[in-house]
Amino acid sequence: MSKVVERLLKYVSFDTKADDDSNTVPTTPGQIVLAKELVKELEEIGMQDVSVDENGYVMATLPSNMDKKVPSIGFIAHMDTSPDMSGTNVKPQFVENYDGGDIVLNKELNIVLSPKDFPELKESIGETLITTDGTTLLGADDKAGIAEIITAIEYLIQHPEVPHGEIRVGFTPDEEVGRGPLHFDVKKFNTELAYTMDGGAIGELECENFNAAAAKITVEGRNVHPGYAKNKMVNSMLIANEIISLFPELETPQATEGYEGFYHLNSINGGVESTVLSYIIRDFDEENFAKRKQFIVDMVEYLNKKYNNRIKLELRDQYKNMKEKIEPVQYVVDNVIKAMEETGIKPLIRPIRGGTDGATISFMGIPTPNIFAGGLNFHGKYEYVPVSSMEKAVELILKIVEIYTR
């Protein structure tokens, strides 16, 4: 078993599910547990200036071994997993020499990973895949990225004859709830540029992402005995249903692609007395993004007139499109394209239909495009990662480092 696979299996055993309802940093204690384990590992392989701060941010340095000055490079990945699916007691399964057919993840629960539902599976025929057991997510997002970065750095330490400039690594908490860079110390990280290893399929290279916001809509009702409810009861769930019906039907994740934005109802909880709707808002275009947010504000204002101010809206921005910060330093993208070509990887340059720590870090002063980590079907029980994609990511990191020494 390759080192990068060993590391992934180790990291996914840590439950680091983020919690958007938590006010702590990080939002869950498991992230601190993994952070401390990563510090120990970084020290063991020979990294310098290894640290974890009170907020759970891990940083370490591999000093340059060159006489001439070359750009310092950062590689970043996040430790948390999505709150959308359990990350407790993850049990990875191996599918060797995948034949292109259905993969039974869990016979008892009848959970099947099928190319009928996920046609991209066909691109992995003959590969060894790591999947879930159908009861949790896998956590390749983004523990595959962590494994790839550490494995590449370990190789450089074990091969001092390979020239490299200064390399900084950073592992962040709470990326999945949009808080990853909130306490990221860019002055301490101190690199000229960086890359997040947090993309999907092999070859993905992303330098633009959604503008993102979150909306929490709380509807307050009035509960009385249903037998005596005439002109008294106000059912918050019915008002919530009306809210849902007012959103554009075809502007949802399942109905959009490419540069199309959407509204996504992420969760709904409640009863007669109170119902809470959690939405995320996404759009690449800043003007359209502003219109989407204003649509929600106007809708709530309209319904509050109808229902006597029973609806409360909490609307907050999460991150911005990094495109405007990457375009002026196009070389940080061009060098990755060159590295991919030299390692036999076909570059797939596409917008991130999601977010990444690199977006906010780019606005904080370090241009940070996003590179594939190799996994697919993130955030759910159908998540999987081809072993060869992870191994190729390690090779790519080493090639990027080489290109910056030229």
LOMARBA-317887 format. One record per residue: residue in three letters; x, y, z of N, C-alpha, C, O in turn. Coordinates in steps of 0.05 Angstrom, whole numbers, plus 5000, padded with zeros to 4 digits. Layout:
ALAXYZXYZXYZXYZ
...
//
This chain:
MET501749765000500050005000501850255000503750275016
SER501250444982502850684980502450865005500450845019
LYS504551025010504451205033501951385033500751435054
VAL501251495010499051685009496451545016494751665029
VAL496151285009493751135016493751075046491651105059
GLU496050995057496250945086495351195101493951175121
ARG496251425092495651675107492651735105491351805125
LEU491451705081488651755079487051575098485251665112
LEU487651315099486251135116486551215146484651185161
LYS488851315153489251405180487551655186486251675207
TYR487651845168486252105173483252075174481852205190
VAL482051895157479151875157478151735181475651735186
SER479851625197478951495223478351705244477151645264
PHE479151955239478552175257475852305249475552375225
ASP474052335267471452455262471852765264472052875285
THR471852895241472253185240469953335227470353545215
LYS467553225228465253355217464853635228464753665252
ALA464653825211464254105219461354145227459553995220
ASP460854365242458154415253457554715249458654885263
ASP455854775230455155055223453655195245453555445246
ASP452455045264450955165286452755225310451855345330
SER455255145309457055185331458355465330458955565308
ASN458955585352460355835354463255815363464556015366
THR464155565366466855525375468755515350467855495328
VAL471355545356473355525335475455325344476855385364
PRO475755095330474055005308471354935318470854935342
THR469554875300466754825307466254555321464254515334
THR468254375318467954115331470654025342472754085331
PRO470653885365473253815378474953615363477353615366
GLY473653455346475253255331477253375313479353255307
GLN476753625305478753755287481353825302483453805290
ILE481053895327483453945343485053695347487553695347
VAL483653475351484953215355486553145331488853055333
LEU485453175307486953115282489253315279491353235270
ALA488753565285490853765282493353695298495553715289
LYS492853605323495153525340496553285329499053255331
GLU495053105317496352865305497952945281500152835276
LEU497053135265498553225242501053375250503153345237
VAL500953525272503353655282505453445289507853475282
LYS504553235303506453025311507752895286510152845285
GLU506052855266507052725241509052905226511052815216
LEU508353165224510153355211512853375224514853395211
GLU512753365250515353365265516953115260519353125258
GLU515552895259516852635255518252615228520352495226
ILE517052735207518252705181520452915177521952905157
GLY520753105195522953295194522253575186524053725178
MET519653655187518953925181519854115203520254025226
GLN520154365197520954565217518654765222516754785207
ASP518954915244517055115252514155005253512255135244
VAL513954755262511254625263509654745286510654765309
SER507154815280505554935302502554875297501654825274
VAL501054885318498154895317497255105336498055105360
ASP495655295327494755515345492255445359491155225356
GLU491255625375488955575392486355535376484455425386
ASN486455615350484055575333484255325316482455265300
GLY486455175319486654925305488054935278487854745262
TYR489355165271490755185246493555075248495155155265
VAL494254885231496854755231498554885209497654915186
MET501054955216502955055196505754935201506454865224
ALA507254905179509954795181511554885157510454975137
THR514254875160516054975139518054765131519154615147
LEU518554745105520854605094522654815082522054925061
PRO524954875095526755095086527855025058528154795051
SER528555235043529755205017532455065020533855105040
ASN533254905000535854785000537454894976539354764967
MET536755124966537955244943539555494950538855634970
ASP541555554934543155804939541656044928541856264939
LYS540356014905538956234893536156264905534956074916
LYS535056504903532356564914530256474894530356544870
VAL528356314903526056234886523556294903523756314927
PRO521256314889518856384904518156174926518555934922
SER517256274949516256084969513456004961511856164951
ILE512855744966510355634957508855514981510055394999
GLY506255554982504655425003502855214991501855244968
PHE502355005006500454794999498454775023499354735046
ILE495854785017493854805037491654595033490954545010
ALA490654475055488354295054486854335080487854445099
HIS484354245080482754275104482254015118482053805105
MET481954025144481753785161478853695166478353465172
ASP476953875163474153815170472753665147473653675124
THR470553535153468853415133466153535134465453675153
SER464553485113461953625110460053555132459853325141
PRO458453755141456253695160453953545148452053475162
ASP453953505121451753385108451453085113449352965108
MET453652955122453652665126455552585149457452725154
SER454852375162456452285185459352225176459852105155
GLY461252295194464052225190465052055213467452025217
THR463151935228463851765251464151475242462551365228
ASN466351355251466851075245466851015216465450835206
VAL468451175201468751125172470150865167472250805178
LYS469050705149470150445143470650425112468950335097
PRO473050515104473650515075473650225064474450035078
GLN472850205039472949945025474549975000474550184987
PHE475949764992477549764967476149604945475149384950
VAL476049724922475049584898477449574879478149774866
GLU478649334876480949304859480149234830478249084826
ASN481649354812481149294783478149334776476849144766
TYR477149564782474249624778473449554749474749624730
ASP471249404747470349294721468249464707467349384685
GLY467549684718465549864705462749804712460949944702
GLY462249614730459449554738458649684764460049854774
ASP456449584775455449684801457349594823458449374822
ILE457649774843459249714866457349704890456149904897
VAL457049474903455349454926456849554950458749424960
LEU456049784960457449904983456449775009457949735028
ASN453849715010452649605034450349425026448249515019
LYS450849165027448748975018446348985036444048975026
GLU446749005062444549005081442649235077440249215078
LEU443849475071442249715067441549765037440249965031
ASN442549595020442049614991443149884981441750024966
ILE445549954989446850194979448750124957450649974961
VAL448250224933449750144909450850394895449450584889
LEU453450384890454750594874454750504845456150314838
SER453150634829452650534802453450744781452850974784
PRO454650654758455150834736452650944723452751134708
LYS450350814729447850924718447151194731446051374719
ASP447951214757447451464771449951644770449651894770
PHE452351524769454851674769456551584745458351424749
PRO455951684721457251584697460251624696461651484682
GLU461251814713464151854714465651614724468151594721
LEU464251424737465551174745466851024722468950894726
LYS465751054698466750914675469650994668471150854656
GLU470351234677473051334672475151204690477551244687
SER474251044710476050914729476150614725477050464742
ILE475250514702475450224696478350134697480150264685
GLY478849924712481549814715483049934739485149844746
GLU481850134752483150274774482450134801480549974803
THR484050194821483350124849481950364861483050584862
LEU479550324871477950534883477750494913477650264922
ILE477650714927477050704956474250834959473751054951
THR472450684971469650774974468850775003470450705021
THR466450855008465250835035463950555039463950395020
ASP462850515062461350265067458350325065456650165073
GLY457650565055454850645051453450765075451150835074
THR454950795097453650905121454751185129453651325145
THR457051255117458351515123459451625097459451495076
LEU460451875098462151975077464851845080465451715099
LEU466651895060469351785061471251985075472851905092
GLY471152235067472952435078475352495061477152625069
ALA475252395036477352475017477352775013479452885005
ASP475152895017474853185017475153285046473053285060
ASP477453355056479853395040482253255052484453345050
LYS481653025064483852875077485652745056487952675062
ALA484652715031486352625010488452845004490752794999
GLY487553095005489353325000491553335021493853385015
ILE490853295047492853285068494853065063497253105065
ALA493852825057495552595052497552645029499852575031
GLU496552775008498252824985500453024991502652994983
ILE499653235006501653445012503853325030506253365024
ILE503153185051505153085070506852875056509252865061
THR505652715039507252505025509252635006511552535005
ALA508452844992510352984975512653114991514953094983
ILE511953245013513953375029515853165041518353215042
GLU514852935050516552735060518552635039520852585046
TYR517652615015519452534993521752734991524152654988
LEU521152994991523253194988525253175012527653215008
ILE524253125036525953105059527752865057530152875064
GLN526652645047528252395044530152405020531852235018
HIS529752595002531552624979532652914978531753074961
PRO534552964995535653244996537053334971537653564968
GLU537653144953538953214928537053354909537853474889
VAL534353334914532353464897532153754905531353814928
PRO532753944888532654224895529854324899527954244885
HIS529454504918526854624923527154884938529054914953
GLY525355064934525255304950523855254976523255024983
GLU523255474990521855445016518955355010517655464992
ILE518055165025515355065022513955085049514954995070
ARG511555195049509955215073507455045070506255045048
VAL506654905090504154755089502254865110503154945132
GLY499754855104497654955123495254775122494154715100
PHE494254705145491854545146489754695163490354765186
THR487454735152485454905164482954755174482354545164
PRO481554865194479054755203476754895188477055105177
ASP474354765189471854895184471455005155469955195151
GLU472954895136472554985109469754925099468555085084
GLU468654705108466054615097463754795107461554775095
VAL464154955127462055145135462855425129461855615141
GLY464755455111465555725101467155895120467356135117
ARG468455765140469955915160472955855160474455955177
GLY473855695141476555605140478655825143480555795159
PRO478456035127480556245128480056455149481756645151
LEU477956445164477256665182479556735201479956965207
HIS480956535211483156585230485856495218487756445233
PHE485956475192488456395178490356635179489756845168
ASP492756585190494756795194496456815169498456675167
VAL495756995150497257015125500157125130501957055115
LYS500457295150503157395156504957175166507257165159
LYS503857005183505356775193505956575170508156465169
PHE504056535153504356345131506556445112508356295104
ASN506356695105508656845092509656705067512056655064
THR507856655047508756565021507856755000506056915004
GLU509156734977508456914954505956804940504556964928
LEU505556544941503256424928502756164942504356064957
ALA500356044936499655794948497755644931496655754912
TYR497355394937495355224923493855064944495054944962
THR491255054941489654864957489454604941488854604917
MET489854384955489454114943486654024952486353874971
ASP484654124938481854094949479854054926477454084930
GLY480853994902479053964879478053674877478653504894
GLY476653614855475553354852477253174834479453094842
ALA476253104810477452904793480252994784480853234783
ILE481852794777484552844768484553044744482953024726
GLY486353234745486553434724485153704730485753904717
GLU483353704750481953954756483854174765485554124783
LEU483554404754485054644762483054874761481854934741
GLU482755004784480655204787481655464798483055474818
CYS481055674784481955944792479556144793479956384794
GLU477156034793474756194798472756024812472555784807
ASN471156144829469255994845466656164849466556394842
PHE464756044861462256184867462756414887464556404904
ASN461256634883460656814906458556664923456756544912
ALA458856684949457156514966456056664990457356835002
ALA453556594996452256705020450456495032449756295019
ALA449756535057447956345071445656505082445956725092
ALA443256385080440856515090439456325109438856095103
LYS438856425133437356275153434656425157434556645165
ILE432456285149429856405151428256265173427756025171
THR427456415193426056305216423156405215422656645215
VAL421256215215418456285215417256215242417455985252
GLU416056415255414756375281411756335277410456515266
GLY410656115287407856065285406456105312407556225330
ARG404055985314402655985340401155725342399455655326
ASN401855565362400755305365398555295386398955385409
VAL396255195378394055155397392854875391393454765370
HIS391154785408389954525404388454525377386854705372
PRO388954335360387754335333384654335333383354415314
GLY383554225355380654225356379454495362377054535358
TYR381054685370380154955377381755165362382155385373
ALA382855095339384855265325383655475307385055645296
LYS381055475303379755655284380555945290380056045312
ASN381856085270382656365272384756415294385256645301
LYS385956195304387956225325390756115317392856245320
MET390655865306393155735299394455875275393155955256
VAL397155895277398755975254400855765251402655735267
ASN400655605230402455385225404955475210404855535186
SER407155485225409655585213410555415189411855515171
MET409955155189410854985168409455055141410555025120
LEU406955135143405555215119406655475107406755505083
ILE407355655124408655905114411355835102412155945082
ALA412855655115415355565104415055435077416655485059
ASN412855285074412355165048411755375027412555345004
GLU410455585035409955805016412555945008412956014985
ILE414355975027416956095021418455925001419456024981
ILE418555665005419855474987418655504959420155494939
SER416055524957414755534931415455794915415055794891
LEU416356004929416956254915419756254903420256424886
PHE421456074910424056054898423855944869422155774864
PRO425556044851425455944823425955644822427955544832
GLU424155494810424155204810426655084797427654884805
LEU427555224776429855114760432555234768434555194754
GLU432655384789435155504798436055364824436355484845
THR436455104821437254924843439854774834440354774810
PRO441354654852443754514844443254294824444854254805
GLN441054154827440453924809439554014781439353844763
ALA439054274778438054364752440054554738439454674718
THR442454594750444354784739447154654735447654444747
GLU448754784719451454694714453154924704452155154700
GLY455754884701457555084690457555334706458055334730
TYR456955564693456955824707454155904718453856134726
GLU452255714717449655784727449555784758450655604770
GLY448355984769448056004798445555864808443955754792
PHE445155854835442855724846442255814874443855944887
TYR439855734883439055734911438855444920437855274905
HIS439855384944439755104953438655094981439755195000
LEU436354954983435154905010436754685023436554455015
ASN438354755042440254565054439054405077439754175081
SER437154525091435854385112433254525120432954765115
ILE431354375132428854485142428254335167428154085168
ASN427654485188427054365214424754525227424854775227
GLY422854385239420854535253418254385258418054145254
GLY416354535267413654435273411754665271412354865257
VAL409454645283407454855280408455115292408155335280
GLU409755105315410655345330412855495316412855745316
SER414755345305417155485292418355295271418555055275
THR419255415249420555275228422955435218422755675214
VAL425255295214427655425205428455305178428755065175
LEU428855485158429855405132432655505129433255745134
SER434455335120437255415116437855395086437655185074
TYR438555625074439155635045442055715041443155865058
ILE443255625019445755745010445155874983443555764967
ILE446556094977446156244952448856244938450856304950
ARG448856184912451356154897451056284869449056244856
ASP453156434861453156544834456056644828457356754845
PHE456956594803459656684795459656984790461657114795
ASP457557094779457357374772456557534796454557484809
GLU458157744802457657894826455058044826453658064846
GLU454258144802451758294800449458104804447558174818
ASN449557864791447357674795447257574824445057524835
PHE449557554836449657464864448257664882446757594900
ALA448657924877447358134892444258124888442758164907
LYS443458064863440558044857439357804872437057824881
ARG440857584874439757354888439257414917437257344929
LYS441157544930440857624958438457814961436957794980
GLN438258004943436058194945433358064941431458144953
PHE433257864924430757714920429757594947427357614953
ILE431557484963430757364989429857585008427857555022
VAL431357805008430558035026427758135019426158175036
ASP427258174993424658274984422458074990420258144997
MET423057814986420957604991420157605020417757595027
VAL422157615038421557615067419957865074418157855091
GLU420658095063419258345068416358325060414558405074
TYR415958205036413158165026411557985044409258045050
LEU412757765052411257575069410857675097408857605110
ASN412657835107412257955134409758145134408458165154
LYS409258275112406858445110404358265110402358345122
LYS404558035098402357855096401857715122399557655130
TYR403957645137403757485161404657625187405357505206
ASN404457885186404758045211407558005224407757955248
ASN409658025207412458015217413157765232414457775253
ARG412357535221412957285234415557155223416356935232
ILE416857285204419157165191421657325197421657575194
LYS423757195205426357315210428457215191428556975186
LEU429957395179432057315160434857385171435357615179
GLU436657195170439457235176441057175150441056945142
LEU442257375138443657345113446557425116447057645125
ARG448357245110451257315113452857205089452356985079
ASP454757375080456557285059458557085070459257095094
GLN459356895053461256695061463956725047466056725061
TYR463956755021466556795007465956914980463656924970
LYS468057014967467857144941469356994919470956824925
ASN468757054894470056934871472957024870473557264869
MET474856834871477656904871478757004844481057094843
LYS477156994823478057044796479557314794481657334782
GLU478457524807479757784804482457804817484057974810
LYS483057624836485657624849487657434835490057464838
ILE486657244819488457054805489257164778491557124769
GLU487457294764488057384736490557564735492057534715
PRO491057744754493557914752496157754755498257854748
VAL495957514766498357344770497957084756498156864769
GLN497457094730496656854715498856634716498256404711
TYR501356714722503456514722502956294743503856074739
VAL501456354764500956154784499155934773499255704783
VAL497655994753495955794739497655664717497555424714
ASP499055834701500655724679502655514688503155324674
ASN503855564711505855374721504655104729505954894725
VAL502155104738500854844744500054704718500354464716
ILE499154854698498554734672501054604661500954374651
LYS503354744663505854624653506654374669507454174657
ALA506254384695506854154712505053914705506053684704
MET502553974699500753754691501653634665501753384662
GLU502253804646503153694620505653524622505853324609
GLU507453604640509953454643509653204659511453034659
THR507353174673506852924688504652754675503752564686
GLY503952834650501952674636499152694645497552514642
ILE498452924657495752974666494453174647495553384641
LYS492053114638490553304621489253514638487453454655
PRO490053774635488853984651485854014645485054034622
LEU484254034666481354084664480854344679480354354703
ILE480954564664480654834676477654894676476454924655
ARG476654924700473754964702473155124728474755134746
PRO470855264729470155404753469355214775468254994770
ILE469955284800469155124823466155174828465355404835
ARG464554974825461755004833461554944863460254754872
GLY462855114878463055084906465055284917465555494904
GLY466255234940468155424951470655284959470855034959
THR472555434966475155334975476455544993476055784989
ASP478055455011479555655028481155845011481556075019
GLY482055754988483755914971482456164961483756364956
ALA479756164960478356404951478856634970479656854962
THR478256594995478656805015481556865019482357105023
ILE483256665020486156705024487256875001489057035005
SER486156844977487057014954486457304960488057484954
PHE484057364972483357634979484957735003485057975007
MET486157555018487757635041490657685033492257775050
GLY491357645007493957724998495657504986497857564976
ILE494757254988496357034976494756904954492756764960
PRO495356944929493856824907493956524910496156404911
THR491556394910491456104917489455954899487155924908
PRO490255874875488455704859488055434872489455354892
ASN486155284861485455024872486154794853485654814829
ILE487354584864488254354848486754104857485954084881
PHE486353914840484953664846486253514870488753524873
ALA484553384886485553194906484852914897485852714909
GLY483052884877482552624865479852504871479052314857
GLY478452594892475952464900473552554884473752764870
LEU471452404886468952474872466552414891466752274910
ASN464352544884461852504899462152584928461152444946
PHE463452814933463952904960461352944975459252974963
HIS461552945002459453015021457252805024455152855036
GLY457752565015455752355018456852075018459252035015
LYS454951885020455751605022456851484996457851264996
TYR456451624974457451534948460251644942461251604919
GLU461551764961464151874956466251654951466151444964
TYR468051704933470251514928472651664916472451894908
VAL474951534917477351644905479051424892479551224905
PRO479851464867481651274855484451304866485451534869
VAL485751084873488451094885490351234867492051394876
SER490151174841492051294822491851594821493851734815
SER489451704826489152004825490652124849491952334845
MET490651994872492152104895495152084890496552274896
GLU495951864879498851824873499752034852502052134854
LYS498052084833498752284812498852564824500352734815
ALA497152624844497152884857499752924872500853144872
VAL500852714884503452734897505652804877507252984881
GLU505552664854507452724833507253004823509253134817
LEU504753104821504353374811505453584830506653774821
ILE505053544856506153734876509153754872510253974872
LEU510453524869513353524866514253664840516253804839
LYS512653634819513253764793512954064796514554214785
ILE510854154810510454444814512754564828513754774821
VAL513654424849515954514864518454544846519954734847
GLU518754344829521054344810520854584791522854714786
ILE518554634780518254844760518955114772520155284759
TYR518355154798518955414810521955444816522955664823
THR523455224814526355244818527855314793530255384793
ARG526455304770527855344744528455634740529555714719
//
